[in-house]
Amino acid sequence: MDLWPQLLGGFATAASPVNLLWAFVGCALGTAIGVLPGLGPAVTVAMLLPITTQVEPTASMIFFAGIYYGAMYGGSTTSILLNTPGETGSMVTALEGFKMAKSGRAGAALATSAIGSFVAGTIATVLVTLFAPVVAKYAVLLGPPEYFMLMMLAFTTVTSVLGASALRGVTALVVGLAAGLIGLDQISGQVRYTAGVPEFLDGLEVVLVAVGLFAVGETLYTALYEGRVQSSLNAMGRVHMSASDWRRSWPAWLRGTFLGFPFGTVPAGGSEIPTFLSYGVEKKLSRHPEEFGTTGAIEGVAGPEAANNSAITATLVPMLTLGIPTSTTAAIILSAFQNYGIQPGPQLFQTSATLVWALIASLYIGNVMLLVLNLPLVGLWVKLLKIPRAPLYAGILIFATVGVYGMRQSPFDLFLMYAIGLVGVLMRRYGFPTAPVIVGMILGPMAEAQLRNAMSIGEGRWSVFVERPASAVLLAIIVAVLVVPRLLAMRARRRTAAAAA
């Protein structure tokens, strides 16, 4: 079996001084971003995407992975000490973590969060190491009809899970699909939706749209609608756990890990669902249910935090093996691959084996770095909260402007970025999710190409999607995702009406 030699080769690449430095900088920056409320890995990676024009592919992917991972670790710090999640995946951690901090156990909450993140991240990385090559091996057998249905499944689940309503999610997806069609048709050469603007002939840059929607949009929204937020900080104390805390935490870490991993491998829109499920499981299984919602139960921190990090790691499986992102940050990292002319998918483990295995090996290294960074340096991360929001967000705007201008030295790109930023503000203001826009832009042209190829195979017959077993199964799953939740909601409403009557 050549798995272990390839992994060892990945460690040799990832452990080079330059790549170790990029991993450390990524982990430290990601942790700092996770600590600062309102920012997140999607904003940061989008803002830093222009470095792909200057940095070697392996180093930049290790750097982005460190940011992605670090933000998950750092988000729990503000959840516990301030009741302000730095990331959406840390929302559940705040439920019990903040109550533990108020009752004088902030140190134990921070410790179980950091160690649980390390345990879950390491186990999930082992699972990625074992299963990603197998998935890639069998994914080669899939044809255009199956790939088109996989992308339709990604569209369906992302739009139905994210946002305040499925209609808003579909609207955002359509915007992304339309943006992905701008420019020259790669097959016919037909000019599409350029409105006579020559700069649109090459299409919209995903980097530019991502920076506009996330970095600029988030900054402007904060300045316009949130203003100054005053937070009171709980006393931290020593970051340690008692013997009882260890006994109560380790089963929750394992349960959260194996609960979160499957959710990360499917296009379900993030780690929010497994963290809430983990919280419910721990509350049901706990021998101290009276602590939940009162003084704070350590299982309610350990389980969701492990589920969060496990789900985040698992997003690498569909991204690397199928080229399908299952989270916003994964979609932006996918565009970073494309900036280098690398298309993630079944062939990636053959065409770019060195990069892939170095990236996987860097996850093991990054987990150790993050444990070292988060346990002793919690006090340092908390001091970042004292940075005033005005200069912080002004710096983000400057960095985004310089980065986007540096890609093509085009003033038009800057006007377009800020116009997209205003669209991002409106989407955020009225509850439209931004992730489907990026997913639609990246997967839309790919889905169009696969649809054309599938119709060629079927000689123009749409029945090609039900004649092939794998494609038919995927179609049935898509219909179930669309129909079953609505049927369950109708049933619940009828029961409520009958009970009221």
C-alpha positions as CSV (number, residue, x, y, z in Angstrom):
1,M,0.0,0.0,0.0
2,D,1.5,3.3,-1.1
3,L,-0.5,5.5,1.3
4,W,2.1,5.7,4.0
5,P,5.1,6.5,1.7
6,Q,3.1,9.3,0.1
7,L,2.1,10.6,3.6
8,L,5.7,10.5,4.7
9,G,6.7,12.4,1.5
10,G,4.0,14.9,2.4
11,F,5.6,15.4,5.9
12,A,9.0,15.9,4.3
13,T,7.6,18.6,2.1
14,A,5.5,20.3,4.8
15,A,8.3,20.1,7.3
16,S,10.7,22.2,5.2
17,P,11.6,25.5,6.9
18,V,9.7,27.7,4.5
19,N,6.5,25.6,4.6
20,L,6.7,25.4,8.4
21,L,7.0,29.2,8.6
22,W,3.9,29.6,6.3
23,A,2.0,27.0,8.5
24,F,2.9,28.9,11.7
25,V,2.0,32.3,10.2
26,G,-1.3,30.9,8.9
27,C,-2.2,29.3,12.3
28,A,-1.3,32.4,14.3
29,L,-3.2,34.7,11.9
30,G,-6.2,32.4,11.8
31,T,-6.3,32.2,15.6
32,A,-6.2,36.0,15.8
33,I,-9.0,36.3,13.2
34,G,-11.1,33.8,15.0
35,V,-10.7,35.8,18.2
36,L,-11.9,39.0,16.6
37,P,-15.7,39.0,16.4
38,G,-17.2,39.6,13.0
39,L,-14.2,38.5,11.0
40,G,-13.7,34.9,9.9
41,P,-11.6,32.6,7.7
42,A,-13.7,33.3,4.6
43,V,-13.1,37.1,4.8
44,T,-9.4,36.6,5.6
45,V,-8.7,34.0,2.8
46,A,-10.6,36.1,0.3
47,M,-8.6,39.2,1.3
48,L,-5.3,37.2,1.0
49,L,-6.1,35.4,-2.3
50,P,-4.0,37.9,-4.4
51,I,-0.8,36.4,-2.8
52,T,-1.4,33.3,-5.1
53,T,0.3,35.4,-7.8
54,Q,3.5,35.6,-5.8
55,V,3.7,32.5,-3.6
56,E,4.5,28.9,-4.6
57,P,1.3,26.7,-4.6
58,T,2.2,24.3,-1.8
59,A,3.2,27.1,0.6
60,S,0.1,29.2,-0.1
61,M,-2.3,26.2,0.4
62,I,-0.6,25.3,3.7
63,F,-1.0,29.0,4.7
64,F,-4.7,29.1,3.8
65,A,-5.3,25.8,5.6
66,G,-3.6,27.2,8.7
67,I,-5.9,30.3,8.6
68,Y,-9.0,28.0,8.2
69,Y,-8.0,25.8,11.1
70,G,-6.8,28.6,13.3
71,A,-10.1,30.5,13.1
72,M,-11.9,27.5,14.4
73,Y,-9.6,27.4,17.4
74,G,-9.7,31.1,18.1
75,G,-13.5,31.5,17.8
76,S,-14.0,29.6,21.0
77,T,-12.0,32.1,23.0
78,T,-14.4,35.0,22.6
79,S,-17.4,32.6,22.8
80,I,-16.3,31.6,26.3
81,L,-14.9,34.9,27.7
82,L,-17.3,37.4,26.0
83,N,-20.3,35.4,24.8
84,T,-19.4,36.7,21.4
85,P,-18.6,33.9,18.9
86,G,-15.8,34.8,16.5
87,E,-17.1,32.2,14.1
88,T,-20.6,30.8,13.5
89,G,-19.4,27.3,14.3
90,S,-18.6,28.5,17.8
91,M,-22.1,29.7,18.6
92,V,-23.0,26.6,20.6
93,T,-19.7,26.8,22.5
94,A,-20.9,30.1,23.9
95,L,-24.1,28.5,25.5
96,E,-22.2,26.7,28.2
97,G,-18.7,28.2,27.9
98,F,-19.8,31.7,28.9
99,K,-21.8,30.3,31.8
100,M,-18.7,28.4,33.0
101,A,-16.7,31.6,32.7
102,K,-19.2,33.5,34.8
103,S,-19.0,30.9,37.5
104,G,-15.2,31.1,37.6
105,R,-14.3,28.2,35.4
106,A,-13.2,30.0,32.3
107,G,-9.8,28.2,32.4
108,A,-11.4,24.7,32.3
109,A,-13.7,25.8,29.4
110,L,-10.8,27.2,27.4
111,A,-8.7,24.1,28.1
112,T,-11.4,21.6,27.1
113,S,-12.1,23.6,24.0
114,A,-8.5,23.7,22.8
115,I,-7.7,20.1,23.7
116,G,-11.0,18.9,22.1
117,S,-10.2,20.8,19.0
118,F,-6.8,19.1,18.8
119,V,-8.2,15.6,19.4
120,A,-11.0,16.1,16.9
121,G,-8.8,17.8,14.3
122,T,-6.2,15.0,14.6
123,I,-8.7,12.1,14.3
124,A,-10.5,13.8,11.5
125,T,-7.2,14.3,9.6
126,V,-6.5,10.6,10.0
127,L,-9.9,9.9,8.5
128,V,-9.1,12.3,5.6
129,T,-5.8,10.5,5.1
130,L,-7.5,7.1,5.0
131,F,-10.6,7.9,3.0
132,A,-9.8,10.7,0.6
133,P,-7.6,8.5,-1.7
134,V,-10.3,5.9,-1.7
135,V,-13.0,8.4,-2.6
136,A,-10.7,9.8,-5.4
137,K,-10.2,6.3,-6.7
138,Y,-13.9,5.6,-7.1
139,A,-14.7,9.1,-8.2
140,V,-12.7,8.5,-11.4
141,L,-15.5,6.0,-12.4
142,L,-18.1,8.8,-12.3
143,G,-19.1,10.3,-15.7
144,P,-20.6,13.7,-16.7
145,P,-24.2,12.8,-15.6
146,E,-23.0,11.9,-12.1
147,Y,-20.9,15.0,-11.8
148,F,-23.7,17.2,-12.9
149,M,-26.0,15.6,-10.3
150,L,-23.3,16.0,-7.6
151,M,-23.1,19.7,-8.4
152,M,-26.9,20.0,-8.4
153,L,-26.9,18.4,-5.0
154,A,-24.3,21.0,-3.8
155,F,-26.5,23.8,-5.1
156,T,-29.6,22.3,-3.5
157,T,-28.2,21.7,-0.1
158,V,-26.2,24.9,0.2
159,T,-29.2,27.0,-0.8
160,S,-31.7,25.2,1.5
161,V,-29.5,25.1,4.6
162,L,-28.0,28.6,4.5
163,G,-29.9,31.8,5.0
164,A,-33.3,32.8,6.5
165,S,-35.2,31.0,3.8
166,A,-34.7,28.7,0.9
167,L,-36.0,31.4,-1.5
168,R,-33.3,33.8,-0.5
169,G,-30.7,31.0,-0.8
170,V,-31.9,30.2,-4.4
171,T,-31.8,33.9,-5.3
172,A,-28.2,34.2,-4.1
173,L,-27.3,31.0,-6.0
174,V,-28.9,32.4,-9.2
175,V,-26.9,35.6,-8.8
176,G,-23.7,33.5,-8.6
177,L,-24.6,31.3,-11.6
178,A,-25.3,34.4,-13.7
179,A,-22.0,36.0,-12.6
180,G,-20.2,32.8,-13.6
181,L,-21.7,33.0,-17.2
182,I,-20.3,36.5,-17.8
183,G,-17.6,36.5,-20.6
184,L,-16.8,34.3,-23.5
185,D,-18.4,30.8,-23.8
186,Q,-15.4,28.5,-23.7
187,I,-16.9,26.2,-26.3
188,S,-18.7,28.4,-28.8
189,G,-16.8,31.6,-28.2
190,Q,-20.1,33.5,-27.9
191,V,-19.9,36.7,-25.8
192,R,-22.4,36.5,-22.9
193,Y,-23.7,39.2,-20.5
194,T,-20.8,41.7,-20.9
195,A,-23.0,44.7,-21.6
196,G,-20.4,45.9,-24.0
197,V,-17.7,46.3,-21.2
198,P,-14.4,44.9,-22.6
199,E,-13.1,44.1,-19.1
200,F,-15.9,41.5,-18.7
201,L,-14.7,39.5,-21.7
202,D,-12.5,37.3,-19.5
203,G,-15.3,36.9,-17.0
204,L,-15.5,38.0,-13.4
205,E,-12.5,37.1,-11.1
206,V,-13.7,34.9,-8.2
207,V,-11.1,36.5,-6.1
208,L,-12.5,40.0,-6.7
209,V,-16.0,38.9,-6.0
210,A,-15.0,37.1,-2.8
211,V,-13.1,40.1,-1.5
212,G,-15.9,42.4,-2.4
213,L,-18.7,40.3,-0.8
214,F,-16.9,39.2,2.3
215,A,-14.1,41.7,3.2
216,V,-15.6,45.0,1.8
217,G,-19.2,44.0,2.4
218,E,-18.6,42.9,6.0
219,T,-16.6,46.1,6.8
220,L,-19.2,48.4,5.3
221,Y,-22.0,46.6,7.1
222,T,-20.3,46.8,10.4
223,A,-19.7,50.6,9.9
224,L,-23.3,51.3,8.8
225,Y,-25.3,49.1,11.1
226,E,-23.4,47.7,14.1
227,G,-21.5,50.7,15.4
228,R,-19.5,50.3,18.6
229,V,-20.1,47.2,20.6
230,Q,-19.0,47.2,24.3
231,S,-18.2,43.8,25.8
232,S,-17.4,42.9,29.4
233,L,-14.7,40.3,29.8
234,N,-14.9,37.5,32.4
235,A,-11.9,36.6,34.6
236,M,-9.9,33.9,32.9
237,G,-7.8,32.3,35.6
238,R,-5.4,29.4,34.9
239,V,-6.0,27.3,31.8
240,H,-6.2,23.8,33.3
241,M,-8.7,21.0,33.9
242,S,-9.3,18.9,37.0
243,A,-9.5,15.1,36.9
244,S,-13.3,15.3,36.9
245,D,-13.2,17.6,33.9
246,W,-11.0,15.2,32.0
247,R,-13.3,12.3,32.8
248,R,-16.3,14.2,31.5
249,S,-14.6,15.7,28.5
250,W,-12.9,12.9,26.7
251,P,-16.1,10.9,25.8
252,A,-17.7,14.2,24.6
253,W,-14.6,14.9,22.4
254,L,-14.9,11.5,20.7
255,R,-18.7,11.7,20.2
256,G,-18.4,15.2,18.8
257,T,-15.6,14.1,16.4
258,F,-17.5,11.2,14.9
259,L,-20.7,13.2,14.8
260,G,-19.1,16.2,13.0
261,F,-17.1,14.3,10.3
262,P,-20.0,13.0,8.2
263,F,-21.6,16.5,8.1
264,G,-18.4,18.0,6.8
265,T,-18.2,15.6,3.9
266,V,-21.7,16.5,2.5
267,P,-22.7,19.9,1.0
268,A,-24.7,20.9,4.1
269,G,-23.4,24.5,4.4
270,G,-21.1,24.4,7.4
271,S,-20.5,23.1,11.0
272,E,-23.6,24.6,12.6
273,I,-25.8,21.5,12.3
274,P,-23.4,19.0,13.9
275,T,-22.5,21.4,16.8
276,F,-26.2,21.8,17.7
277,L,-26.7,18.1,17.4
278,S,-23.6,17.4,19.6
279,Y,-24.9,19.9,22.2
280,G,-28.3,18.0,22.3
281,V,-26.6,14.6,22.6
282,E,-24.3,15.8,25.5
283,K,-27.2,17.3,27.3
284,K,-29.2,14.1,27.0
285,L,-26.3,11.8,28.1
286,S,-24.8,14.0,30.8
287,R,-24.9,12.9,34.5
288,H,-25.1,16.5,35.5
289,P,-28.0,17.9,33.5
290,E,-28.6,20.5,36.2
291,E,-25.4,22.4,35.1
292,F,-26.7,23.0,31.6
293,G,-28.0,26.5,31.3
294,T,-27.1,27.4,34.9
295,T,-23.4,27.1,36.0
296,G,-22.3,25.7,32.7
297,A,-21.6,22.0,31.8
298,I,-18.1,21.2,30.5
299,E,-19.6,18.5,28.1
300,G,-21.6,21.3,26.4
301,V,-18.3,22.9,25.5
302,A,-16.2,19.8,24.7
303,G,-18.7,18.1,22.4
304,P,-19.7,21.0,20.1
305,E,-16.1,22.3,19.8
306,A,-14.9,18.8,18.7
307,A,-17.8,18.5,16.3
308,N,-17.0,21.9,14.8
309,N,-13.3,21.1,14.2
310,S,-14.1,17.6,12.9
311,A,-16.6,19.0,10.4
312,I,-14.2,21.7,9.2
313,T,-11.5,19.1,8.5
314,A,-13.9,16.8,6.7
315,T,-14.7,19.5,4.1
316,L,-11.3,18.7,2.5
317,V,-12.7,15.3,1.4
318,P,-15.2,16.5,-1.2
319,M,-13.1,19.5,-2.1
320,L,-10.0,17.6,-2.9
321,T,-11.6,14.4,-4.4
322,L,-14.6,15.8,-6.2
323,G,-13.8,19.5,-6.6
324,I,-17.0,20.4,-4.6
325,P,-16.7,22.9,-1.7
326,T,-19.1,22.3,1.2
327,S,-18.4,25.6,3.0
328,T,-17.8,29.2,2.1
329,T,-14.1,29.1,3.0
330,A,-13.6,25.8,1.1
331,A,-15.1,27.5,-2.0
332,I,-12.6,30.3,-1.7
333,I,-9.7,27.9,-1.2
334,L,-11.0,26.1,-4.3
335,S,-10.7,29.3,-6.3
336,A,-7.1,29.6,-5.0
337,F,-6.3,26.2,-6.5
338,Q,-7.8,27.4,-9.8
339,N,-5.6,30.5,-9.7
340,Y,-2.7,28.1,-10.0
341,G,-4.4,26.2,-12.9
342,I,-5.0,23.3,-10.6
343,Q,-8.5,21.7,-10.6
344,P,-9.3,19.6,-7.5
345,G,-11.1,16.4,-8.4
346,P,-10.4,12.6,-8.8
347,Q,-7.2,13.2,-10.8
348,L,-5.7,15.6,-8.2
349,F,-4.1,12.8,-6.2
350,Q,-2.2,11.8,-9.4
351,T,-1.5,15.1,-11.1
352,S,-0.6,17.1,-7.9
353,A,0.3,14.4,-5.4
354,T,3.1,16.3,-3.8
355,L,0.9,19.3,-3.1
356,V,-2.1,17.2,-1.8
357,W,0.0,15.1,0.6
358,A,1.9,18.1,1.9
359,L,-1.4,19.8,2.6
360,I,-2.7,16.8,4.5
361,A,0.6,16.5,6.4
362,S,0.4,20.2,7.3
363,L,-2.9,19.6,9.0
364,Y,-1.2,17.3,11.5
365,I,1.6,19.8,12.1
366,G,-0.9,22.7,12.3
367,N,-3.0,20.9,15.0
368,V,0.1,20.7,17.2
369,M,1.0,24.3,16.5
370,L,-2.5,25.5,17.4
371,L,-2.6,23.5,20.6
372,V,0.7,25.2,21.6
373,L,-0.6,28.6,20.5
374,N,-4.0,28.4,22.2
375,L,-3.2,27.0,25.6
376,P,-0.4,29.3,26.8
377,L,-1.3,32.4,24.7
378,V,-5.0,32.8,25.4
379,G,-4.2,36.0,27.3
380,L,-2.5,37.4,24.3
381,W,-5.4,36.6,22.0
382,V,-7.8,38.2,24.3
383,K,-5.8,41.5,24.2
384,L,-6.6,41.7,20.5
385,L,-10.2,42.5,21.5
386,K,-8.9,45.9,22.7
387,I,-8.2,47.0,19.1
388,P,-10.8,49.6,18.2
389,R,-13.0,48.5,15.4
390,A,-12.6,51.7,13.3
391,P,-8.8,51.3,12.6
392,L,-9.2,47.5,12.4
393,Y,-11.8,47.7,9.6
394,A,-10.1,50.6,7.9
395,G,-7.0,48.4,7.7
396,I,-9.0,45.6,6.1
397,L,-10.3,48.0,3.4
398,I,-6.8,49.2,2.7
399,F,-5.5,45.7,2.5
400,A,-8.3,44.6,0.2
401,T,-7.8,47.5,-2.1
402,V,-4.1,47.0,-2.4
403,G,-4.5,43.3,-3.0
404,V,-7.2,43.5,-5.7
405,Y,-5.4,46.4,-7.5
406,G,-2.1,44.3,-7.4
407,M,-3.7,41.5,-9.4
408,R,-4.1,43.4,-12.7
409,Q,-3.3,47.0,-11.8
410,S,-6.8,47.9,-13.1
411,P,-8.8,50.8,-11.6
412,F,-11.9,49.2,-13.0
413,D,-11.4,46.2,-10.7
414,L,-11.4,48.6,-7.7
415,F,-14.7,50.2,-8.7
416,L,-16.2,46.7,-9.3
417,M,-15.0,45.4,-6.0
418,Y,-16.6,48.3,-4.1
419,A,-19.8,47.9,-6.1
420,I,-19.9,44.2,-5.2
421,G,-19.2,45.2,-1.6
422,L,-22.4,47.4,-1.6
423,V,-24.3,44.4,-3.0
424,G,-22.9,42.4,-0.1
425,V,-24.1,45.0,2.4
426,L,-27.6,44.8,0.9
427,M,-27.6,41.0,1.0
428,R,-26.4,41.0,4.6
429,R,-29.0,43.6,5.6
430,Y,-31.9,41.7,4.1
431,G,-30.9,38.1,5.1
432,F,-29.6,36.8,1.8
433,P,-26.7,34.4,2.3
434,T,-23.5,35.2,0.4
435,A,-22.0,31.7,0.3
436,P,-24.3,30.5,-2.6
437,V,-23.0,33.3,-4.7
438,I,-19.4,32.1,-4.6
439,V,-20.5,28.4,-4.9
440,G,-22.6,29.3,-8.0
441,M,-19.7,31.3,-9.6
442,I,-17.2,28.4,-9.1
443,L,-19.4,25.4,-9.8
444,G,-21.7,27.1,-12.4
445,P,-19.4,26.9,-15.4
446,M,-18.3,23.4,-14.3
447,A,-21.9,22.3,-14.1
448,E,-22.6,23.8,-17.5
449,A,-19.7,21.9,-19.1
450,Q,-20.8,18.6,-17.4
451,L,-24.4,19.1,-18.5
452,R,-23.3,19.6,-22.1
453,N,-21.1,16.5,-22.0
454,A,-23.9,14.4,-20.4
455,M,-26.3,15.5,-23.1
456,S,-23.7,14.5,-25.7
457,I,-23.4,11.1,-24.1
458,G,-27.2,10.7,-24.1
459,E,-27.5,12.0,-27.7
460,G,-29.7,14.8,-26.6
461,R,-31.9,12.7,-24.3
462,W,-32.6,14.0,-20.7
463,S,-33.3,10.4,-19.7
464,V,-29.5,9.8,-19.5
465,F,-29.8,11.1,-15.9
466,V,-32.1,8.3,-14.8
467,E,-30.7,5.5,-16.9
468,R,-27.4,5.4,-15.0
469,P,-27.8,4.0,-11.5
470,A,-25.5,6.4,-9.7
471,S,-27.0,9.5,-11.4
472,A,-30.5,8.2,-10.6
473,V,-29.6,7.8,-6.9
474,L,-28.2,11.3,-6.7
475,L,-31.4,12.7,-8.4
476,A,-33.5,10.9,-5.8
477,I,-31.4,12.4,-3.0
478,I,-31.9,15.9,-4.5
479,V,-35.6,15.4,-4.7
480,A,-35.6,14.2,-1.0
481,V,-33.6,17.2,0.1
482,L,-36.2,19.5,-1.5
483,V,-39.4,17.7,-0.6
484,V,-38.9,15.9,2.8
485,P,-38.2,19.0,5.0
486,R,-41.3,20.6,3.6
487,L,-43.4,17.6,4.2
488,L,-42.2,17.4,7.8
489,A,-42.9,21.1,8.3
490,M,-46.5,20.6,6.9
491,R,-47.0,17.6,9.2
492,A,-45.8,19.6,12.2
493,R,-48.1,22.5,11.4
494,R,-51.1,20.2,11.1
495,R,-50.3,18.6,14.5
496,T,-50.0,22.0,16.1
497,A,-53.3,23.1,14.5
498,A,-55.0,19.9,15.7
499,A,-53.6,20.3,19.2
500,A,-54.9,23.9,19.3
501,A,-58.3,22.8,18.1
